[in-house]
Structures are given as structure tokens and as C-alpha cells.
Amino acid sequence: MSKSPWNTPSSDVEAPTSEELTRLKKIANKVRSTMRIGYKTGIDATSIAKLNAHLFRDQLAAVEFVKFPPKTIQELSNQLAKETRSQVVGFKADTVVFFRKHPQKSVKDLLSSYED
């Protein structure tokens, strides 16, 4: 059985522990969409900068892909994860949730804020 391409971190990404990853996947559905990427504009420097800002502030960010086929959403998500040094931790329909550890914030605090 091959590993899912949805949750494979880039080699330079500090991956969460397996326990943290399990908990992140559980709360991924609770994360509200923080930005949208449309079919006409696609991924550009602005969308990468916005996602980086959301990840730096919140560690989790949900991106809604508007009018993209599922295969394209997977490809674009992997590209965004690589360019933002993040990891895909969840997806639902056309929304993908990204995670990146903040160097000065605790993942436990993040998790407890969603699990309460």
C-alpha cells in the first residue's frame, strides 16, 4: 500500500509527531476557509504570500479551490505545500487544510484551542 500524497511533508518541513498529526487531521474539518484560489488565477506569488502569512500566524490554514477538478486540487495542494514548506493535514471536497509548525508557538496550544 503506497503512502498518500496528501500528507507527505516536504523534506525541509518539520513534520508533526504522529500523535500531533492524528489530532490535526481530526480538527482539520473545523478549520474555516481562510482563502480561495480560483481557476482563472491559479497559484501566484500573492496566493503563496497569503498562505505563508496565515500559516505563520495560525499554523493552520484552509484553502478553498474554486472550480478545479479533484486531480488538479491534489497537484496544486502539493505544489503549495512545497512552496510554503507546509504539510497537507486534511481535505474535504474542494478545501485543503495546511499545517506548518511555528518556531515559537506550541502545537499543543493550537490543538487545545480547536478541541475545546
Secondary structure, DSSP 8 states (H G I E B T S, - for coil): ----GGG---TTS----HHHHHHHHHHGGGS-EEEEEETTT-S-HHHHHHHHHHHHHHSEEEEEEES--HHHHHHHHHHHHHHHT-EEEEEETTEEEEE---TTS-HHHHHHHHH-
